[in-house]
Amino acid sequence: MLEEFVNHKTSILDIIADTNSLLSKNSGTGNERLLAVREQLISNHFNLVVLELK
């Protein structure tokens, strides 16, 4: 299970890097939100919200 998480995390980080690279080429700057998500993934910092709908 941990190995699967690491594999998914690595794939997501690769996609973020590719997307940010494409944005940089087109606009000259990267996307701050993408970089923030990248940092959260690297640090394993997540927010969990649980809602109960009635």
ChimeraX commands (.cxc) that place a marker at each C-alpha (Angstrom):
marker #1 position 0.00,0.00,0.00 radius 0.5
marker #1 position 2.80,2.45,0.84 radius 0.5
marker #1 position 4.57,1.57,-2.40 radius 0.5
marker #1 position 1.40,2.34,-4.35 radius 0.5
marker #1 position 1.13,5.73,-2.60 radius 0.5
marker #1 position 4.75,6.54,-3.44 radius 0.5
marker #1 position 4.19,5.56,-7.08 radius 0.5
marker #1 position 1.10,7.77,-7.36 radius 0.5
marker #1 position 2.84,10.62,-5.60 radius 0.5
marker #1 position 5.80,10.38,-7.99 radius 0.5
marker #1 position 3.45,10.37,-10.99 radius 0.5
marker #1 position 1.62,13.43,-9.70 radius 0.5
marker #1 position 4.89,15.27,-9.05 radius 0.5
marker #1 position 6.00,14.47,-12.61 radius 0.5
marker #1 position 2.72,15.82,-14.01 radius 0.5
marker #1 position 3.05,18.98,-11.92 radius 0.5
marker #1 position 6.61,19.50,-13.17 radius 0.5
marker #1 position 5.56,18.98,-16.80 radius 0.5
marker #1 position 2.55,21.29,-16.47 radius 0.5
marker #1 position 4.57,24.00,-14.76 radius 0.5
marker #1 position 7.24,23.72,-17.45 radius 0.5
marker #1 position 4.64,24.18,-20.19 radius 0.5
marker #1 position 3.16,27.18,-18.38 radius 0.5
marker #1 position 6.63,28.70,-18.00 radius 0.5
marker #1 position 7.36,28.30,-21.70 radius 0.5
marker #1 position 4.07,29.97,-22.67 radius 0.5
marker #1 position 3.88,32.78,-20.14 radius 0.5
marker #1 position 7.42,33.07,-18.83 radius 0.5
marker #1 position 6.40,32.19,-15.28 radius 0.5
marker #1 position 5.28,29.08,-13.45 radius 0.5
marker #1 position 2.05,28.61,-11.59 radius 0.5
marker #1 position 2.24,29.44,-7.88 radius 0.5
marker #1 position -0.65,27.12,-6.98 radius 0.5
marker #1 position 1.03,24.19,-8.71 radius 0.5
marker #1 position 4.25,24.90,-6.83 radius 0.5
marker #1 position 2.32,25.08,-3.55 radius 0.5
marker #1 position 0.69,21.71,-4.24 radius 0.5
marker #1 position 4.09,20.30,-5.13 radius 0.5
marker #1 position 5.52,21.46,-1.80 radius 0.5
marker #1 position 2.57,19.94,0.07 radius 0.5
marker #1 position 3.10,16.61,-1.68 radius 0.5
marker #1 position 6.82,16.63,-0.96 radius 0.5
marker #1 position 6.27,17.45,2.71 radius 0.5
marker #1 position 3.33,15.00,3.02 radius 0.5
marker #1 position 1.20,17.84,4.38 radius 0.5
marker #1 position -2.48,17.45,3.62 radius 0.5
marker #1 position -5.70,18.96,4.91 radius 0.5
marker #1 position -8.61,16.61,5.45 radius 0.5
marker #1 position -12.14,17.90,5.57 radius 0.5
marker #1 position -15.05,15.68,6.58 radius 0.5
marker #1 position -18.58,16.93,5.96 radius 0.5
marker #1 position -21.75,15.30,7.08 radius 0.5
marker #1 position -24.73,16.13,4.91 radius 0.5
marker #1 position -28.18,15.71,6.40 radius 0.5
marker link #1:1,2 radius 0.2
marker link #1:2,3 radius 0.2
marker link #1:3,4 radius 0.2
marker link #1:4,5 radius 0.2
marker link #1:5,6 radius 0.2
marker link #1:6,7 radius 0.2
marker link #1:7,8 radius 0.2
marker link #1:8,9 radius 0.2
marker link #1:9,10 radius 0.2
marker link #1:10,11 radius 0.2
marker link #1:11,12 radius 0.2
marker link #1:12,13 radius 0.2
marker link #1:13,14 radius 0.2
marker link #1:14,15 radius 0.2
marker link #1:15,16 radius 0.2
marker link #1:16,17 radius 0.2
marker link #1:17,18 radius 0.2
marker link #1:18,19 radius 0.2
marker link #1:19,20 radius 0.2
marker link #1:20,21 radius 0.2
marker link #1:21,22 radius 0.2
marker link #1:22,23 radius 0.2
marker link #1:23,24 radius 0.2
marker link #1:24,25 radius 0.2
marker link #1:25,26 radius 0.2
marker link #1:26,27 radius 0.2
marker link #1:27,28 radius 0.2
marker link #1:28,29 radius 0.2
marker link #1:29,30 radius 0.2
marker link #1:30,31 radius 0.2
marker link #1:31,32 radius 0.2
marker link #1:32,33 radius 0.2
marker link #1:33,34 radius 0.2
marker link #1:34,35 radius 0.2
marker link #1:35,36 radius 0.2
marker link #1:36,37 radius 0.2
marker link #1:37,38 radius 0.2
marker link #1:38,39 radius 0.2
marker link #1:39,40 radius 0.2
marker link #1:40,41 radius 0.2
marker link #1:41,42 radius 0.2
marker link #1:42,43 radius 0.2
marker link #1:43,44 radius 0.2
marker link #1:44,45 radius 0.2
marker link #1:45,46 radius 0.2
marker link #1:46,47 radius 0.2
marker link #1:47,48 radius 0.2
marker link #1:48,49 radius 0.2
marker link #1:49,50 radius 0.2
marker link #1:50,51 radius 0.2
marker link #1:51,52 radius 0.2
marker link #1:52,53 radius 0.2
marker link #1:53,54 radius 0.2
view
